[in-house]
Amino acid sequence: MEASTLRDLLAPFIPAADLDDALLASVGVHLDLLTRWNQRINLTAIRSPEEMVVRHFGESLFAARALLSRGAQQEVIDLGSGAGFPGLPLKYWAPRLQLTLVESHGKKATFLREVGRALHLSGFAVLNVRAESLSQRASLVTLRAVEGFDRALITASHLVAPGGQLAILISETRRERALSLLPEGESTSLDLPSSEQRILLTWKPRA
């Protein structure tokens, strides 16, 4: 997909001035691999590359801009990464992140490693394990659509380092359920562009 097309599709989520050539190139490589691999294994139910850009890359980059500066160097754990969202676009936005993608399905983990190799990513790891087995913690933990959402959310909250936060891309209808499962803390939500139902929900544990 041409960079100009990517720029137009991502415009509702990220200001044009922030869509630099390196970021767009990373999105393009990831999108190409996702489109090809998705013909063999079910990485996403979305088949249209244009829809993939909007739903997957757009939402993830919106979250990246809301959560991180371009020069951020913090540790990030993305649970249930699947096809790499929102974790990989966070890395495209802030290349100096120390990013760990956690994916229990072997073929999906293989795909994530292939994207990392294709983009020569450093400060990047893929763990083919269940999230419950993790002992490391991070200042930012991210979560999107995952199997067993309730259990995954509770697990994710335990991986947030002191002073850190959890960020979740979910539908507005699941907001209250999510907050009811989390320990007491501070929460905020942002409506996602081009959607009347989806939000970026952030939670910080009470100190």
Secondary structure, 3 states (H helix, E strand, C coil): CCHHHHHHHHCCCCCHHHCCHHHHHHHHHHHHHHHHHCCCCCCCCCCCHHHHHHHHHHHHHHHHHHHCCCCCCCEEEEECCCCCCCHHHHHHHCCCCEEEEECCCHHHHHHHHHHHHHCCCCCEEEECCCHHHCCCCEEEEEECCCCCHHHHHHHHHHCEEEEEEEEEEEEHHHHHHHHHHCCCEEEEEEECCCCCCEEEEEEEECC
